[in-house]
Amino acid sequence: MGKTTLWEAGIGAARESGFRNLTARASGAEAEMSFAALTDLMEGVELGSLQSVPSPQRRALEVALLRVEPDGQPPSSRAIALGFLNVIRSLSGSGPVLIAVDDLQSLDQASREVLAFAMRRLHSESIVFLLARRAGDAT
């Protein structure tokens, strides 16, 4: 059985257990596209309805996801990462959240940094990660 099959089974089990699933399949072809995987993870998440996320962070994330036009300077990577962190914290208030990424070795650098930032700051939230990568590749 391959890693993607196991990854998909994990997603299915989480869904059956009531988790909200945020998923992305990284691709070597998209590894140079900033926030490609983050865009996939946030698909279907309505940021405007998350009032607990501070407006500057929400706006920075919306710009990074190409949902709104930038106004002035590009958002800082810190604002984008904080926006993502607070979005997933907000989502976990409604039930457990699974963040699942397949082919982690192909993840674009910008998405990798946002995920790492969030992972280091989660403690007691109902948020879990399911990360799959090919054996033998660098982590």
N, CA, C and O atoms as a MOPAC input file, in Angstrom:
PM7 MOZYME 1SCF
protein

 N      0.85500 1    -1.16700 1     0.00000 1
 C      0.00000 1     0.00000 1     0.00000 1
 C      0.90500 1     1.23500 1     0.00000 1
 O      1.88200 1     1.29500 1     0.74700 1
 N      0.57600 1     2.21000 1    -0.83400 1
 C      1.39100 1     3.40500 1    -0.95200 1
 C      1.04600 1     4.46100 1     0.07900 1
 O      0.01500 1     4.39600 1     0.74900 1
 N      1.94300 1     5.44400 1     0.18700 1
 C      1.75900 1     6.50200 1     1.17500 1
 C      0.51000 1     7.31800 1     0.90400 1
 O     -0.18000 1     7.71900 1     1.84100 1
 N      0.20400 1     7.57400 1    -0.37500 1
 C     -0.98600 1     8.37500 1    -0.68500 1
 C     -2.26100 1     7.62500 1    -0.30500 1
 O     -3.22800 1     8.23600 1     0.14900 1
 N     -2.26400 1     6.32100 1    -0.48600 1
 C     -3.42100 1     5.51400 1    -0.08100 1
 C     -3.62400 1     5.59500 1     1.42800 1
 O     -4.75300 1     5.72900 1     1.89900 1
 N     -2.53800 1     5.51400 1     2.18100 1
 C     -2.63200 1     5.64100 1     3.63900 1
 C     -3.07300 1     7.04600 1     4.03500 1
 O     -3.89100 1     7.22000 1     4.93800 1
 N     -2.52600 1     8.04100 1     3.35200 1
 C     -2.89000 1     9.44600 1     3.60200 1
 C     -4.38700 1     9.64000 1     3.37800 1
 O     -5.06900 1    10.24700 1     4.20300 1
 N     -4.89700 1     9.12200 1     2.25600 1
 C     -6.32600 1     9.24200 1     1.95500 1
 C     -7.17800 1     8.50700 1     2.98700 1
 O     -8.25200 1     8.98200 1     3.35500 1
 N     -6.70700 1     7.35300 1     3.45500 1
 C     -7.43900 1     6.61200 1     4.48900 1
 C     -7.49200 1     7.42200 1     5.78500 1
 O     -8.51600 1     7.43600 1     6.46900 1
 N     -6.40400 1     8.08700 1     6.11900 1
 C     -6.38000 1     8.94200 1     7.30600 1
 C     -7.37200 1    10.08200 1     7.19400 1
 O     -8.05000 1    10.41800 1     8.16500 1
 N     -7.46100 1    10.67500 1     6.02000 1
 C     -8.42200 1    11.76000 1     5.78600 1
 C     -9.84900 1    11.24300 1     5.93600 1
 O    -10.69300 1    11.89200 1     6.55400 1
 N    -10.10700 1    10.07200 1     5.36700 1
 C    -11.43800 1     9.48000 1     5.47300 1
 C    -11.81200 1     9.17200 1     6.91800 1
 O    -12.94000 1     9.42700 1     7.34000 1
 N    -10.86800 1     8.62700 1     7.67200 1
 C    -11.12900 1     8.30900 1     9.07900 1
 C    -11.39500 1     9.58700 1     9.88000 1
 O    -12.26900 1     9.61500 1    10.74600 1
 N    -10.64000 1    10.63100 1     9.58200 1
 C    -10.86100 1    11.90200 1    10.27600 1
 C    -12.24200 1    12.46300 1     9.94800 1
 O    -12.95200 1    12.93200 1    10.83800 1
 N    -12.61900 1    12.41500 1     8.68400 1
 C    -13.93800 1    12.91700 1     8.26900 1
 C    -15.03600 1    12.15700 1     9.01000 1
 O    -15.97900 1    12.76300 1     9.51800 1
 N    -14.91300 1    10.82100 1     9.07200 1
 C    -15.91200 1    10.00400 1     9.76600 1
 C    -15.97100 1    10.30900 1    11.25500 1
 O    -16.99900 1    10.10000 1    11.90000 1
 N    -14.86400 1    10.80300 1    11.79700 1
 C    -14.80300 1    11.15100 1    13.22400 1
 C    -15.21300 1    12.59600 1    13.49500 1
 O    -15.12600 1    13.06500 1    14.63000 1
 N    -15.66200 1    13.30600 1    12.44900 1
 C    -16.17000 1    14.65300 1    12.63200 1
 C    -15.16100 1    15.76400 1    12.46100 1
 O    -15.44600 1    16.91000 1    12.81000 1
 N    -13.99000 1    15.45900 1    11.93400 1
 C    -12.98500 1    16.49000 1    11.69300 1
 C    -13.33100 1    17.30000 1    10.44900 1
 O    -13.89400 1    16.77900 1     9.48600 1
 N    -12.98900 1    18.56200 1    10.48800 1
 C    -12.99700 1    19.38600 1     9.27600 1
 C    -11.63800 1    19.17900 1     8.63100 1
 O    -10.60600 1    19.37200 1     9.27400 1
 N    -11.63400 1    18.78800 1     7.37100 1
 C    -10.39100 1    18.46300 1     6.68600 1
 C     -9.94800 1    19.59400 1     5.77400 1
 O    -10.70300 1    20.05400 1     4.91800 1
 N     -8.71000 1    20.03500 1     5.97100 1
 C     -8.05100 1    20.98400 1     5.08400 1
 C     -6.92700 1    20.20400 1     4.41900 1
 O     -6.01300 1    19.74000 1     5.10100 1
 N     -6.97900 1    20.05100 1     3.09700 1
 C     -6.02300 1    19.17200 1     2.42900 1
 C     -5.29200 1    19.86800 1     1.28800 1
 O     -5.79400 1    20.80500 1     0.66800 1
 N     -4.08900 1    19.37000 1     1.04000 1
 C     -3.28800 1    19.84600 1    -0.09000 1
 C     -2.39800 1    18.70500 1    -0.55600 1
 O     -1.87300 1    17.93400 1     0.24800 1
 N     -2.24200 1    18.61400 1    -1.85200 1
 C     -1.29400 1    17.67500 1    -2.45500 1
 C     -0.21900 1    18.51100 1    -3.12800 1
 O     -0.44700 1    19.11000 1    -4.17900 1
 N      0.93600 1    18.54300 1    -2.52100 1
 C      2.03600 1    19.33600 1    -3.07300 1
 C      2.50700 1    18.70300 1    -4.38000 1
 O      2.38100 1    17.49800 1    -4.59500 1
 N      3.05000 1    19.55100 1    -5.23600 1
 C      3.51700 1    19.09000 1    -6.54700 1
 C      4.83400 1    19.76700 1    -6.87100 1
 O      4.99700 1    20.96800 1    -6.65900 1
 N      5.76900 1    18.98800 1    -7.38600 1
 C      7.04200 1    19.55400 1    -7.80400 1
 C      6.86200 1    20.65000 1    -8.83000 1
 O      7.64400 1    21.60000 1    -8.86700 1
 N      5.83600 1    20.53100 1    -9.66800 1
 C      5.56800 1    21.54600 1   -10.68900 1
 C      5.12800 1    22.87200 1   -10.07600 1
 O      5.24000 1    23.91900 1   -10.71500 1
 N      4.63200 1    22.83500 1    -8.84900 1
 C      4.14900 1    24.04600 1    -8.18300 1
 C      5.05600 1    24.48700 1    -7.03800 1
 O      4.71600 1    25.41400 1    -6.30200 1
 N      6.19100 1    23.84100 1    -6.88400 1
 C      7.08300 1    24.12200 1    -5.76000 1
 C      7.62300 1    25.54800 1    -5.77600 1
 O      8.00100 1    26.07000 1    -4.72800 1
 N      7.66500 1    26.18100 1    -6.93000 1
 C      8.15900 1    27.55100 1    -7.02900 1
 C      7.04600 1    28.59300 1    -6.93200 1
 O      7.32000 1    29.79300 1    -6.97300 1
 N      5.79600 1    28.15100 1    -6.80500 1
 C      4.65700 1    29.06800 1    -6.70600 1
 C      4.35600 1    29.34200 1    -5.23100 1
 O      3.93800 1    28.44500 1    -4.49800 1
 N      4.56700 1    30.55900 1    -4.81300 1
 C      4.33500 1    30.90700 1    -3.41000 1
 C      2.88200 1    30.66600 1    -3.00500 1
 O      1.94700 1    31.06600 1    -3.69900 1
 N      2.72500 1    30.01100 1    -1.88100 1
 C      1.42800 1    29.76100 1    -1.25000 1
 C      0.51300 1    28.83500 1    -2.05600 1
 O     -0.70200 1    28.85900 1    -1.86100 1
 N      1.06600 1    28.02700 1    -2.95200 1
 C      0.24200 1    27.09300 1    -3.72800 1
 C     -0.48300 1    26.11300 1    -2.80100 1
 O     -1.69500 1    25.93300 1    -2.91900 1
 N      0.24300 1    25.49000 1    -1.89400 1
 C     -0.37700 1    24.52400 1    -0.98300 1
 C     -1.30000 1    25.21800 1     0.01700 1
 O     -2.35900 1    24.69000 1     0.35700 1
 N     -0.90700 1    26.38500 1     0.48200 1
 C     -1.75800 1    27.13900 1     1.41200 1
 C     -3.09600 1    27.47000 1     0.75000 1
 O     -4.14200 1    27.42000 1     1.39600 1
 N     -3.05900 1    27.80200 1    -0.51300 1
 C     -4.29000 1    28.07800 1    -1.26000 1
 C     -5.18700 1    26.84900 1    -1.27000 1
 O     -6.39800 1    26.95900 1    -1.08100 1
 N     -4.59400 1    25.67400 1    -1.49000 1
 C     -5.38500 1    24.43800 1    -1.47200 1
 C     -5.95900 1    24.17500 1    -0.08200 1
 O     -7.12300 1    23.79600 1     0.04700 1
 N     -5.15200 1    24.37300 1     0.95200 1
 C     -5.63200 1    24.14000 1     2.31200 1
 C     -6.81000 1    25.04000 1     2.67100 1
 O     -7.72100 1    24.62000 1     3.38500 1
 N     -6.79200 1    26.26800 1     2.18000 1
 C     -7.81600 1    27.24800 1     2.55100 1
 C     -9.02300 1    27.24300 1     1.60800 1
 O     -9.95400 1    28.02900 1     1.78300 1
 N     -9.00400 1    26.36000 1     0.61500 1
 C    -10.14500 1    26.27200 1    -0.29700 1
 C    -11.40500 1    25.94000 1     0.50100 1
 O    -11.41400 1    25.00400 1     1.30200 1
 N    -12.43900 1    26.69500 1     0.28200 1
 C    -13.70000 1    26.46100 1     0.97200 1
 C    -13.81000 1    27.13300 1     2.33400 1
 O    -14.86200 1    27.06800 1     2.97000 1
 N    -12.74200 1    27.77500 1     2.78900 1
 C    -12.78900 1    28.49200 1     4.07000 1
 C    -13.15200 1    29.94300 1     3.77000 1
 O    -12.42400 1    30.64200 1     3.06600 1
 N    -14.27500 1    30.38400 1     4.30700 1
 C    -14.73300 1    31.76200 1     4.11200 1
 C    -14.09200 1    32.63700 1     5.18200 1
 O    -14.54000 1    32.65800 1     6.32900 1
 N    -13.05500 1    33.34900 1     4.80400 1
 C    -12.29900 1    34.13700 1     5.77500 1
 C    -13.09900 1    35.29700 1     6.34800 1
 O    -12.91800 1    35.65900 1     7.51100 1
 N    -13.96500 1    35.87300 1     5.56000 1
 C    -14.74500 1    37.01800 1     6.01300 1
 C    -15.66200 1    36.70100 1     7.17700 1
 O    -16.03600 1    37.59700 1     7.93300 1
 N    -16.03100 1    35.43600 1     7.33100 1
 C    -16.94400 1    35.05600 1     8.41000 1
 C    -16.21600 1    34.79200 1     9.72400 1
 O    -16.86000 1    34.55800 1    10.74700 1
 N    -14.89100 1    34.82500 1     9.71200 1
 C    -14.10900 1    34.53000 1    10.91300 1
 C    -13.73300 1    35.83100 1    11.61700 1
 O    -12.62900 1    36.35000 1    11.45000 1
 N    -14.66300 1    36.33700 1    12.39800 1
 C    -14.48200 1    37.63200 1    13.04700 1
 C    -13.41000 1    37.60400 1    14.13300 1
 O    -12.91000 1    38.65900 1    14.52200 1
 N    -13.04800 1    36.42800 1    14.62800 1
 C    -12.02300 1    36.35000 1    15.67300 1
 C    -10.60500 1    36.54300 1    15.11300 1
 O     -9.65400 1    36.71000 1    15.87600 1
 N    -10.46800 1    36.51900 1    13.79700 1
 C     -9.16000 1    36.74400 1    13.17000 1
 C     -8.99700 1    38.24700 1    12.96400 1
 O     -9.82000 1    38.86700 1    12.29000 1
 N     -7.94700 1    38.84300 1    13.53500 1
 C     -7.75600 1    40.28700 1    13.37100 1
 C     -7.72400 1    40.70300 1    11.90300 1
 O     -7.14900 1    40.01600 1    11.05800 1
 N     -8.33900 1    41.81600 1    11.62500 1
 C     -8.48500 1    42.29500 1    10.25100 1
 C     -7.16800 1    42.36200 1     9.47100 1
 O     -7.14300 1    41.92200 1     8.32200 1
 N     -6.07500 1    42.88800 1    10.03300 1
 C     -4.82700 1    42.94100 1     9.25200 1
 C     -4.30700 1    41.55400 1     8.86800 1
 O     -3.75400 1    41.36700 1     7.78300 1
 N     -4.48800 1    40.58700 1     9.76500 1
 C     -4.05400 1    39.22100 1     9.47100 1
 C     -4.94800 1    38.57700 1     8.41200 1
 O     -4.46700 1    37.90900 1     7.49700 1
 N     -6.24100 1    38.78800 1     8.55200 1
 C     -7.18800 1    38.22800 1     7.58500 1
 C     -6.91700 1    38.80800 1     6.19800 1
 O     -6.91600 1    38.08200 1     5.20400 1
 N     -6.69000 1    40.10600 1     6.13800 1
 C     -6.40700 1    40.77500 1     4.85700 1
 C     -5.10400 1    40.25200 1     4.25800 1
 O     -5.04200 1    39.99200 1     3.05600 1
 N     -4.06600 1    40.09300 1     5.07300 1
 C     -2.78600 1    39.58300 1     4.57800 1
 C     -2.96400 1    38.18500 1     3.98600 1
 O     -2.41200 1    37.87500 1     2.93000 1
 N     -3.73400 1    37.34900 1     4.67000 1
 C     -3.97800 1    36.00100 1     4.17400 1
 C     -4.78800 1    36.03700 1     2.88300 1
 O     -4.50100 1    35.28400 1     1.95200 1
 N     -5.79200 1    36.89900 1     2.81800 1
 C     -6.59200 1    37.03900 1     1.59200 1
 C     -5.73500 1    37.48000 1     0.41300 1
 O     -5.94600 1    37.01400 1    -0.70600 1
 N     -4.77700 1    38.36700 1     0.64200 1
 C     -3.86900 1    38.80500 1    -0.42800 1
 C     -2.98900 1    37.64000 1    -0.85800 1
 O     -2.82400 1    37.39900 1    -2.05300 1
 N     -2.41800 1    36.91300 1     0.10600 1
 C     -1.55200 1    35.77300 1    -0.21800 1
 C     -2.29800 1    34.71100 1    -1.00600 1
 O     -1.71600 1    34.05900 1    -1.87300 1
 N     -3.57500 1    34.53300 1    -0.71500 1
 C     -4.39700 1    33.53600 1    -1.40000 1
 C     -4.98300 1    34.05500 1    -2.71100 1
 O     -5.72400 1    33.34900 1    -3.39400 1
 N     -4.64000 1    35.29700 1    -3.05200 1
 C     -5.12000 1    35.95500 1    -4.28100 1
 C     -6.63500 1    36.10200 1    -4.30900 1
 O     -7.25700 1    36.01100 1    -5.36700 1
 N     -7.21900 1    36.33000 1    -3.14500 1
 C     -8.66400 1    36.55500 1    -3.05700 1
 C     -9.01500 1    38.02700 1    -3.13400 1
 O    -10.13200 1    38.38700 1    -3.50400 1
 N     -8.05900 1    38.87900 1    -2.78400 1
 C     -8.25000 1    40.32400 1    -2.88400 1
 C     -6.98200 1    40.93400 1    -3.46300 1
 O     -5.89900 1    40.35300 1    -3.39400 1
 N     -7.14800 1    42.11300 1    -4.03200 1
 C     -6.00200 1    42.85600 1    -4.58400 1
 C     -5.19600 1    43.45500 1    -3.44000 1
 O     -5.76500 1    43.91400 1    -2.45000 1
 N     -3.88300 1    43.45200 1    -3.57100 1
 C     -3.08400 1    44.13000 1    -2.53700 1
 C     -3.30400 1    45.63700 1    -2.60700 1
 O     -3.56000 1    46.19000 1    -3.67600 1
 N     -3.20400 1    46.27900 1    -1.47300 1
 C     -3.31000 1    47.73700 1    -1.45400 1
 C     -2.03200 1    48.28400 1    -0.81000 1
 O     -1.89900 1    48.32100 1     0.41300 1
 N     -1.11600 1    48.69900 1    -1.65100 1
 C      0.15700 1    49.20100 1    -1.15000 1
 C      1.19100 1    48.10600 1    -1.06800 1
 O      1.33600 1    47.30400 1    -1.99100 1
 N      1.91300 1    48.07400 1     0.04100 1
 C      2.98300 1    47.10400 1     0.23900 1
 C      2.42400 1    45.67900 1     0.30900 1
 O      1.31700 1    45.47000 1     0.80700 1
 N      3.18600 1    44.70000 1    -0.18800 1
 C      2.75900 1    43.30400 1    -0.00900 1
 C      2.71200 1    42.96700 1     1.48000 1
 O      3.47600 1    43.53400 1     2.26100 1
 N      1.84000 1    42.06500 1     1.88100 1
 C      1.75000 1    41.72100 1     3.30400 1
 C      3.02700 1    41.01900 1     3.76000 1
 O      3.69900 1    40.34900 1     2.97600 1
 N      3.34100 1    41.18300 1     5.02000 1
 C      4.52300 1    40.51800 1     5.56700 1
 C      4.25000 1    39.02600 1     5.73400 1
 O      3.10600 1    38.60700 1     5.91100 1
 N      5.30300 1    38.24300 1     5.67500 1
 C      5.14800 1    36.79500 1     5.86100 1
 C      4.63400 1    36.49400 1     7.27200 1
 O      3.91300 1    35.51700 1     7.47400 1
 N      4.99800 1    37.32000 1     8.23400 1
 C      4.51000 1    37.14200 1     9.60700 1
 C      3.00500 1    37.35000 1     9.68700 1
 O      2.31200 1    36.58400 1    10.35700 1
 N      2.49000 1    38.36900 1     9.01800 1
 C      1.04800 1    38.62600 1     9.03300 1
 C      0.28600 1    37.48500 1     8.37500 1
 O     -0.78700 1    37.10100 1     8.84000 1
 N      0.83300 1    36.94700 1     7.30100 1
 C      0.18600 1    35.81500 1     6.60700 1
 C      0.16800 1    34.59500 1     7.52400 1
 O     -0.86000 1    33.93400 1     7.67000 1
 N      1.31400 1    34.30100 1     8.14000 1
 C      1.41000 1    33.13700 1     9.02000 1
 C      0.49300 1    33.28100 1    10.24200 1
 O     -0.18000 1    32.32500 1    10.63000 1
 N      0.46800 1    34.47300 1    10.84300 1
 C     -0.43900 1    34.70700 1    11.97300 1
 C     -1.89500 1    34.58400 1    11.54100 1
 O     -2.72700 1    34.05600 1    12.27800 1
 N     -2.19600 1    35.07400 1    10.33900 1
 C     -3.55300 1    34.93800 1     9.82600 1
 C     -3.95800 1    33.48600 1     9.71000 1
 O     -5.05000 1    33.11100 1    10.13600 1
 N     -3.09100 1    32.65800 1     9.13600 1
 C     -3.38100 1    31.22800 1     9.00500 1
 C     -3.55500 1    30.59000 1    10.37800 1
 O     -4.51200 1    29.84900 1    10.60400 1
 N     -2.63300 1    30.87400 1    11.29500 1
 C     -2.71200 1    30.31500 1    12.63800 1
 C     -4.04800 1    30.66100 1    13.29200 1
 O     -4.70300 1    29.79100 1    13.86500 1
 N     -4.44600 1    31.90600 1    13.21000 1
 C     -5.69400 1    32.31500 1    13.85100 1
 C     -6.92500 1    31.80200 1    13.12100 1
 O     -7.96700 1    31.59900 1    13.74400 1
 N     -6.82900 1    31.58700 1    11.81700 1
 C     -7.93900 1    30.96200 1    11.08100 1
 C     -8.13500 1    29.52700 1    11.56900 1
 O     -9.25700 1    29.12600 1    11.88000 1
 N     -7.06000 1    28.75900 1    11.63700 1
 C     -7.24600 1    27.35800 1    12.05400 1
 C     -7.65400 1    27.27100 1    13.52500 1
 O     -8.40700 1    26.37200 1    13.90000 1
 N     -7.17200 1    28.18300 1    14.35900 1
 C     -7.64400 1    28.21500 1    15.74800 1
 C     -9.13600 1    28.51100 1    15.80000 1
 O     -9.87200 1    27.89500 1    16.57000 1
 N     -9.57600 1    29.45400 1    14.98100 1
 C    -10.99300 1    29.80200 1    14.93900 1
 C    -11.82800 1    28.61400 1    14.45200 1
 O    -12.87700 1    28.31000 1    15.01900 1
 N    -11.35500 1    27.95100 1    13.40500 1
 C    -12.08000 1    26.78500 1    12.88800 1
 C    -12.17400 1    25.68300 1    13.93300 1
 O    -13.18800 1    24.99000 1    14.01500 1
 N    -11.12400 1    25.51500 1    14.73200 1
 C    -11.12300 1    24.44200 1    15.73400 1
 C    -12.11800 1    24.72100 1    16.86200 1
 O    -12.44900 1    23.82100 1    17.63400 1
 N    -12.59000 1    25.95000 1    16.95700 1
 C    -13.62100 1    26.26000 1    17.94000 1
 C    -14.95400 1    25.60300 1    17.61900 1
 O    -15.80200 1    25.44900 1    18.49800 1
 N    -15.14200 1    25.21400 1    16.35600 1
 C    -16.37700 1    24.55200 1    15.92700 1
 C    -16.24000 1    23.04400 1    15.86700 1
 O    -17.21500 1    22.34600 1    15.58800 1
 N    -15.05600 1    22.53300 1    16.12300 1
 C    -14.81400 1    21.09500 1    16.06300 1
 C    -13.38700 1    20.83800 1    15.63000 1
 O    -12.69000 1    21.75600 1    15.19800 1
 N    -12.94500 1    19.58800 1    15.74200 1
 C    -11.55200 1    19.27200 1    15.42300 1
 C    -11.23300 1    19.50900 1    13.94300 1
 O    -12.09000 1    19.37900 1    13.06900 1
 N     -9.96100 1    19.86500 1    13.69800 1
 C     -9.49100 1    20.18300 1    12.34700 1
 C     -8.30600 1    19.27900 1    12.01900 1
 O     -7.39900 1    19.09500 1    12.83100 1
 N     -8.33400 1    18.72600 1    10.82300 1
 C     -7.20400 1    17.97000 1    10.28800 1
 C     -6.58200 1    18.78700 1     9.16400 1
 O     -7.27500 1    19.22100 1     8.24400 1
 N     -5.27500 1    18.99100 1     9.24400 1
 C     -4.52900 1    19.62100 1     8.15500 1
 C     -3.67900 1    18.52100 1     7.54100 1
 O     -2.75500 1    18.01200 1     8.17600 1
 N     -3.99300 1    18.15700 1     6.30700 1
 C     -3.33800 1    17.02100 1     5.65500 1
 C     -2.61100 1    17.48100 1     4.40100 1
 O     -3.19700 1    18.11000 1     3.51900 1
 N     -1.31700 1    17.15600 1     4.33600 1
 C     -0.49900 1    17.51400 1     3.17200 1
 C      0.18500 1    16.25100 1     2.66700 1
 O      0.88000 1    15.56800 1     3.42000 1
 N     -0.01400 1    15.94900 1     1.39900 1
 C      0.65100 1    14.82200 1     0.75300 1
 C      1.84000 1    15.35400 1    -0.04700 1
 O      1.82100 1    16.48700 1    -0.52900 1
 N      2.86400 1    14.52700 1    -0.18000 1
 C      4.09300 1    14.88700 1    -0.89800 1
 C      4.75600 1    16.12000 1    -0.29400 1
 O      5.07400 1    17.08800 1    -0.98600 1
 N      4.94900 1    16.05200 1     1.00300 1
 C      5.53500 1    17.16000 1     1.75600 1
 C      6.86300 1    17.62700 1     1.16000 1
 O      7.19200 1    18.81100 1     1.23200 1
 N      7.61400 1    16.72100 1     0.58100 1
 C      8.91000 1    17.07700 1    -0.00100 1
 C      8.77600 1    18.06800 1    -1.15600 1
 O      9.75600 1    18.72300 1    -1.51000 1
 N      7.59400 1    18.19400 1    -1.74900 1
 C      7.36800 1    19.10700 1    -2.87700 1
 C      6.65100 1    20.39100 1    -2.46500 1
 O      6.29000 1    21.20100 1    -3.31800 1
 N      6.44700 1    20.57700 1    -1.18200 1
 C      5.71900 1    21.74900 1    -0.68800 1
 C      6.47200 1    23.02800 1    -1.03100 1
 O      7.69000 1    23.10200 1    -0.86900 1
 N      5.74700 1    24.03100 1    -1.50400 1
 C      6.38700 1    25.31900 1    -1.79600 1
 C      6.89100 1    25.93800 1    -0.49700 1
 O      6.30300 1    25.73800 1     0.56600 1
 N      7.97800 1    26.68700 1    -0.59200 1
 C      8.65300 1    27.23300 1     0.58300 1
 C      7.75400 1    28.15500 1     1.40600 1
 O      7.77800 1    28.10200 1     2.63600 1
 N      6.96700 1    28.99400 1     0.74500 1
 C      6.10600 1    29.92500 1     1.47900 1
 C      5.06800 1    29.17000 1     2.31800 1
 O      4.83700 1    29.52100 1     3.47500 1
 N      4.44900 1    28.14500 1     1.74700 1
 C      3.47900 1    27.34600 1     2.49700 1
 C      4.17000 1    26.57700 1     3.61700 1
 O      3.62200 1    26.45500 1     4.71200 1
 N      5.36700 1    26.05700 1     3.35300 1
 C      6.12900 1    25.32900 1     4.36300 1
 C      6.38100 1    26.22300 1     5.59000 1
 O      6.22500 1    25.78700 1     6.73100 1
 N      6.76700 1    27.46000 1     5.33800 1
 C      7.04500 1    28.38300 1     6.44300 1
 C      5.79200 1    28.70900 1     7.24600 1
 O      5.84400 1    28.79200 1     8.47300 1
 N      4.67000 1    28.89500 1     6.56100 1
 C      3.41000 1    29.18400 1     7.25500 1
 C      2.99900 1    27.99600 1     8.12300 1
 O      2.61200 1    28.17900 1     9.27700 1
 N      3.07900 1    26.79000 1     7.58200 1
 C      2.70800 1    25.60300 1     8.35300 1
 C      3.62900 1    25.40300 1     9.55100 1
 O      3.16200 1    25.09100 1    10.64600 1
 N      4.92200 1    25.57900 1     9.35400 1
 C      5.87200 1    25.41600 1    10.45200 1
 C      5.60100 1    26.44900 1    11.55500 1
 O      5.65400 1    26.12400 1    12.74100 1
 N      5.31700 1    27.67100 1    11.16200 1
 C      4.99500 1    28.73400 1    12.12400 1
 C      3.79100 1    28.32200 1    12.96700 1
 O      3.81100 1    28.43900 1    14.19300 1
 N      2.74500 1    27.84000 1    12.30100 1
 C      1.52700 1    27.43700 1    13.00800 1
 C      1.78600 1    26.24100 1    13.92400 1
 O      1.34900 1    26.23400 1    15.07500 1
 N      2.49000 1    25.23900 1    13.42000 1
 C      2.72900 1    24.02800 1    14.21600 1
 C      3.45100 1    24.33200 1    15.51500 1
 O      3.14600 1    23.74000 1    16.55000 1
 N      4.39900 1    25.24400 1    15.47000 1
 C      5.17100 1    25.58100 1    16.67100 1
 C      4.32800 1    26.30000 1    17.72400 1
 O      4.71100 1    26.34900 1    18.89300 1
 N      3.20800 1    26.84500 1    17.32800 1
 C      2.40900 1    27.65600 1    18.24600 1
 C      1.11500 1    26.99200 1    18.70400 1
 O      0.38500 1    27.56600 1    19.51200 1
 N      0.82200 1    25.81900 1    18.21600 1
 C     -0.38200 1    25.10900 1    18.63700 1
 C     -0.06400 1    24.27500 1    19.87400 1
 O      0.97100 1    23.61300 1    19.94800 1
 N     -0.97000 1    24.32200 1    20.83700 1
 C     -0.72100 1    23.59300 1    22.07600 1
 C     -1.91300 1    22.71900 1    22.45100 1
 O     -1.81200 1    21.49300 1    22.42400 1
 N     -3.01900 1    23.32500 1    22.79500 1
 C     -4.16700 1    22.55200 1    23.27000 1
 C     -5.34500 1    22.58800 1    22.30200 1
 O     -6.41400 1    22.06300 1    22.61100 1
 N     -5.16000 1    23.20100 1    21.13500 1
 C     -6.25300 1    23.28600 1    20.16200 1
 C     -6.53900 1    21.90200 1    19.57600 1
 O     -5.67600 1    21.02400 1    19.57400 1
 N     -7.74700 1    21.73000 1    19.08800 1
 C     -8.14500 1    20.46600 1    18.45800 1
 C     -7.75100 1    20.48100 1    16.97800 1
 O     -8.59900 1    20.43100 1    16.08800 1
 N     -6.43800 1    20.55200 1    16.74500 1
 C     -5.88900 1    20.60800 1    15.38800 1
 C     -4.80600 1    19.55600 1    15.28400 1
 O     -3.87900 1    19.52900 1    16.09300 1
 N     -4.91900 1    18.69000 1    14.28900 1
 C     -3.89900 1    17.66600 1    14.06800 1
 C     -3.41000 1    17.75000 1    12.63200 1
 O     -4.10400 1    18.25400 1    11.74900 1
 N     -2.20700 1    17.25000 1    12.41800 1
 C     -1.58200 1    17.26600 1    11.09800 1
 C     -1.35300 1    15.83700 1    10.63400 1
 O     -0.97500 1    14.96400 1    11.41500 1
 N     -1.58800 1    15.62000 1     9.35200 1
 C     -1.27700 1    14.35100 1     8.69700 1
 C     -0.39100 1    14.71800 1     7.50700 1
 O     -0.87000 1    15.23800 1     6.49900 1
 N      0.89800 1    14.44200 1     7.63800 1
 C      1.87000 1    14.83400 1     6.63700 1
 C      2.52000 1    13.59000 1     6.05500 1
 O      3.00500 1    12.72900 1     6.78900 1
 N      2.52600 1    13.50400 1     4.72800 1
 C      3.11300 1    12.33900 1     4.05400 1
 C      4.20300 1    12.81300 1     3.10200 1
 O      4.05100 1    13.80900 1     2.39500 1
 N      5.30900 1    12.06800 1     3.10600 1
 C      6.39000 1    12.37400 1     2.17700 1
 C      6.98500 1    11.06800 1     1.67800 1
 O      6.84000 1    10.01800 1     2.30300 1
 N      7.64500 1    11.15500 1     0.56100 1
 C      8.31100 1     9.98100 1     0.01500 1
 C      9.48500 1     9.59800 1     0.90500 1
 O     10.19300 1    10.46900 1     1.41100 1
 N      9.68700 1     8.33700 1     1.09100 1
 C     10.81000 1     7.84000 1     1.89500 1
 C     12.12100 1     8.19900 1     1.21300 1
 O     12.23100 1     8.16500 1    -0.01300 1
 N     13.11600 1     8.54500 1     2.03300 1
 C     14.43500 1     8.81500 1     1.50200 1
 C     14.69800 1    10.26800 1     1.13900 1
 O     15.85400 1    10.66200 1     0.98200 1
 N     13.65000 1    11.07000 1     1.00500 1
 C     13.83300 1    12.48300 1     0.68300 1
 C     14.11300 1    13.26100 1     1.95300 1
 O     13.73300 1    12.84600 1     3.04700 1
 N     14.77200 1    14.37600 1     1.79900 1
 C     15.04900 1    15.23900 1     2.94700 1
 C     13.74100 1    15.75300 1     3.54600 1
 O     12.76400 1    15.97600 1     2.83100 1
 N     13.73400 1    15.93700 1     4.86400 1
 C     12.53200 1    16.45800 1     5.51000 1
 C     12.47700 1    17.95800 1     5.35600 1
 O     11.53600 1    18.59300 1     5.83400 1

